[in-house]
């Protein structure tokens, strides 16, 4: 188990979530991302493998490397102490890197004005 980050979030964009990237070989179902937010334990609710594919074909694909884990709706975590961990279970595959990002998606009906000029 290794900690990715231990910090407070002082700014949380709308529609944001934490993205924990595990880069490298970790074994099939061999690593997970979890967080301790103040005294509450939170696990990543979803994950997706990083692979070269057309995701619209929606093939179920399991791999032993390069997963991205998502901790949703972090708005209520603003100002709280957040400690994020990677839990590795495959002893033969513990040589990987982990990163944590705050990701956000825009509201689908948000109006944006674009002015193009020469």
Buried (B, 14 or more C-beta within 10 A) or exposed (E): EEEBBEEEBEEBEEBBBBBBBBBBBBBEEBBBBBBBBEEEEBEBEEBEEEEEEEEEEEEEEEEBBBBBBBBEEBEEBEEEEBBBBBEBEBEEBBEBEBEBEEEEEEEEEEEEEEEEEE
